[in-house]
Amino acid sequence: MKKETSSNVLEKIDIAKERIKELETMINLWEGGKVASFWDTECSTNPSSPSCLLFND
């Protein structure tokens, strides 16, 4: 089994941390009842974000 270089692992960690932040933001807004305004703002600003593509009706 080939060992990954540390730079690849660090890049994956950075990507995972960014995704965790996105998910925490979504959860906090859902729990606070501000879902609609968040999605309107987020998806108008960044319509190709994974979250908008996932939850776009």
HELIX and SHEET records of a PDB file:
HELIX    1   1 SER A    6  GLU A   31  1                                  26    
HELIX    2   2 VAL A   35  THR A   45  1                                  11    
HELIX    3   3 PRO A   50  PHE A   55  1                                   6    
END                                                                             
